[in-house]
Amino acid sequence: MQYKIPVQIENEDPIVLWLSLKQLSVLIWWGWLAYVVFKWLAKVVGPEVAMLPAWIIFVITILVVFLKISEMTFLPYILNLIRQSINWGEKKWVKWVDSFQPIDIWYVKKAIEKKEKKIEVVNKKESLKDLQDKLKNI
């Protein structure tokens, strides 16, 4: 029995306005962290000085939530940047080879050259003759 799988199964559906569940949860938790940092520092150094670290956290949160470069969200984009910087000179493009592989951030295998196999023509001819004989007997 075959099942039809939707093409866009990994796309996240918007829940509130244009935000998905993941974006909304990041916005809520890191926004809450910025607020807690502001309240704690406001008691210690005053609200004017406490505003700076809270705004830095909030701006980074907004970047993480809304950043989308080449259809990649923040985390895959940053992981690909790290992978590229670690394996800078090792990437090689090979024609007719599928380049999609699961992300393995710490190691990328170097391209392995294929060894040419020698085909024994005599053995192939004998096996074809045997096959033809068997087909005739059927």
C-alpha positions as CSV (number, residue, x, y, z in Angstrom):
1,M,0.0,0.0,0.0
2,Q,1.4,3.4,-1.0
3,Y,0.9,6.6,0.9
4,K,1.1,10.0,-0.7
5,I,3.6,12.2,1.3
6,P,3.1,16.0,1.2
7,V,5.9,17.8,-0.6
8,Q,6.2,20.6,2.0
9,I,6.2,18.5,5.1
10,E,9.0,20.4,6.8
11,N,7.4,23.8,6.3
12,E,6.2,25.4,9.6
13,D,2.7,26.6,9.7
14,P,2.0,30.1,11.1
15,I,0.1,30.1,14.3
16,V,-0.1,33.8,15.4
17,L,0.0,36.3,12.6
18,W,3.1,35.2,10.5
19,L,4.9,33.4,13.4
20,S,5.3,29.7,13.6
21,L,5.3,27.8,17.0
22,K,9.1,27.7,17.0
23,Q,9.5,31.4,16.3
24,L,6.8,32.3,18.8
25,S,8.4,30.2,21.6
26,V,11.9,31.7,20.9
27,L,10.4,35.2,20.9
28,I,8.6,34.6,24.2
29,W,11.5,32.9,26.1
30,W,14.2,35.3,25.0
31,G,12.0,38.3,25.3
32,W,11.2,37.2,28.9
33,L,15.0,36.8,29.5
34,A,15.6,40.4,28.2
35,Y,12.9,41.6,30.6
36,V,14.3,39.7,33.6
37,V,17.8,41.1,32.8
38,F,16.4,44.6,32.6
39,K,14.5,44.3,35.9
40,W,17.4,42.9,37.7
41,L,19.9,45.4,36.4
42,A,17.5,48.3,36.9
43,K,17.6,47.6,40.7
44,V,21.4,47.5,40.7
45,V,22.6,50.2,38.3
46,G,19.4,52.1,37.3
47,P,17.0,51.7,34.4
48,E,19.0,53.9,31.9
49,V,22.1,51.6,32.1
50,A,20.0,48.4,32.3
51,M,18.3,49.2,29.0
52,L,21.5,48.5,27.0
53,P,21.9,44.8,27.8
54,A,18.2,44.2,27.6
55,W,18.0,45.8,24.1
56,I,21.0,43.8,22.9
57,I,19.3,40.5,24.0
58,F,16.0,41.7,22.4
59,V,17.7,42.7,19.1
60,I,19.5,39.3,18.9
61,T,16.2,37.6,19.6
62,I,14.5,39.5,16.8
63,L,17.3,38.5,14.4
64,V,17.1,34.9,15.4
65,V,13.3,34.8,15.0
66,F,13.0,36.6,11.6
67,L,16.4,35.9,9.9
68,K,15.9,33.9,6.7
69,I,18.7,33.7,4.2
70,S,18.3,31.4,1.1
71,E,15.2,29.8,2.7
72,M,17.3,28.8,5.7
73,T,16.4,29.9,9.2
74,F,18.9,31.1,11.8
75,L,20.1,27.7,13.2
76,P,20.8,25.9,9.9
77,Y,22.4,29.1,8.5
78,I,24.8,29.4,11.4
79,L,25.6,25.7,11.4
80,N,26.4,25.8,7.7
81,L,28.7,28.9,8.3
82,I,30.5,27.0,11.0
83,R,30.8,23.9,8.8
84,Q,32.1,26.0,5.9
85,S,34.7,27.7,8.1
86,I,35.9,24.3,9.6
87,N,36.2,22.6,6.2
88,W,37.3,25.6,4.1
89,G,39.5,23.9,1.5
90,E,38.0,20.5,1.4
91,K,34.8,21.0,-0.6
92,K,35.0,19.7,-4.2
93,W,32.3,19.8,-6.8
94,V,31.8,16.6,-8.8
95,K,29.5,16.6,-11.8
96,W,26.5,14.2,-11.6
97,V,26.9,13.6,-7.8
98,D,24.1,14.4,-5.5
99,S,25.4,17.0,-3.0
100,F,22.7,16.6,-0.4
101,Q,23.9,14.8,2.7
102,P,22.8,15.0,6.3
103,I,24.7,17.8,8.1
104,D,27.7,16.5,9.9
105,I,29.3,19.6,11.3
106,W,32.6,18.3,12.6
107,Y,33.7,16.3,9.6
108,V,33.2,16.2,5.9
109,K,34.7,13.2,4.0
110,K,37.1,14.0,1.3
111,A,36.1,13.0,-2.2
112,I,37.1,9.4,-2.8
113,E,38.2,8.6,-6.3
114,K,36.6,5.5,-7.8
115,K,38.8,2.8,-9.0
116,E,38.0,1.4,-12.5
117,K,36.9,-2.2,-12.5
118,K,38.2,-4.4,-15.3
119,I,35.5,-6.4,-16.9
120,E,36.5,-9.9,-18.0
121,V,35.0,-10.3,-21.4
122,V,35.5,-14.1,-21.6
123,N,33.5,-14.8,-18.5
124,K,30.8,-12.4,-19.6
125,K,30.5,-14.2,-23.0
126,E,30.3,-17.6,-21.3
127,S,27.6,-16.5,-18.9
128,L,25.6,-15.1,-21.8
129,K,25.9,-18.3,-23.7
130,D,24.7,-20.3,-20.6
131,L,21.8,-17.9,-20.2
132,Q,20.8,-18.3,-23.8
133,D,21.0,-22.1,-23.5
134,K,18.7,-22.0,-20.5
135,L,16.3,-19.8,-22.2
136,K,16.1,-22.1,-25.2
137,N,15.4,-25.1,-22.9
138,I,12.4,-23.3,-21.4
